[in-house]
Amino acid sequence: MTDAQDTAADSSLRITGGTPPDDAGSSVMGAPTPLLEPREGIPPVIADKAALAEVISAFAAGSGPVAVDAERASGYRYGQRAYLVQLRREGAGTALIDPVAVGGGLSGLGEALAGTEWVLHAATQDLPCLREIGMVPSRLFDTELAGRLAGFPRVGLGAMVESVLGFVLEKGHSAVDWSTRPLPEPWLRYAALDVELLVDLRDALEKELDRQGKLEWALQEFDAIAAAPPAEPRKDPWRRTSGMHKVRRRRQLGVVRELWETRDRIAQRRDISPGKVLGDAAIVEAALSLPANVHALAALNGFGHRMGRRQLEQWQAAVDRAKALPDSALPQPGQPVTGPPPPRAWADKDPAAAARLSAARAGVTALAEQLNLPQENLVSPDTVRRICWEPPKAADGEAVAAALVGYGARPWQVELVTPVLVKALSAEGS
């Protein structure tokens, strides 16, 4: 048993750390204090290259980690572009940057921060849009992931700042249209406050992870995130249309694909969210109905009276294209299976594998509870399924550890999970 297993404790109680704003404070066990204004006020939005050059110089001269956040316009615009980037660093203060107005990306800022630790909350959400504008960290600290590893029951930024530092952040603008220009002052205040205490939160969580014996685990996780390559483009993204489970015939699948791809082209050209062009429910409805003409299409849900004749004609044309495809060009139902079958089918297909998986899940659950962290952070459920479905021939510690490494497990996970899986792989029925 590791030291961390002995010392893992309930981390839901507030812990101290960092330096709160000069004009506010709270007792460690007292009521949380609303954080209403950034300590230096709301900074002006950086919207030209001259102002950006000053920010780059200031942040390059700053000290310590840099807090980084980005705001997108999900649900409003096409893609996941960053419409505002927020940073804060000791000695440089807070900067709010409009990467669209500045133009040309922020690679110069990224280079100025090379080697600096970036502090992000839920880093994997922001890193793709930051990478698009040339900002790629070599080192990072993810406060959300740190909270998960430390055993906090709620790991949203607001919940973490409140439980760890004793301050309440306003979270009312997280889902607004950040492509709006000019950005309203309340939104800018919210954006600045999102990085106001991020480094303080990082420092406090580092202490808590160290206290629990989990700091090295966290550092390995952070290194893995920073080193991860960009995600591969999703194959057949149209298959993720909501309601696809209703569509079973190949011709209907062809209609979904054609409508989805038509919608995507329109959304990209107009730079709006695809859902604002045509809803998923309407796509599925048209696929199931296979309307013969515009009149029939207009009678379907999602293609109502608000849609003009020209729009109806473009959707009907997409339906007609799919209806005209030869059978050989129609998509196959389902997606190619690259891993084990669904666990519910294991008992029939391979009872021994089902027994191994049941034992492995029980063992992982017990260990995760003992360590006070989520099971999925202890080891990927997909990794457990793959190893139980096709276990190593030897199924000893060395072979299981090698299999875990092959599936991307970090050293701390390999050390902790290997004994659990070795035991599970010898479960009765294997």
Order of alpha helices (4+ residues) and beta strands (2+ residues): alpha-beta-beta-alpha-beta-beta-beta-alpha-alpha-beta-alpha-beta-alpha-alpha-beta-alpha-alpha-alpha-alpha-alpha-alpha-alpha-alpha-alpha-alpha-alpha-alpha-alpha-alpha
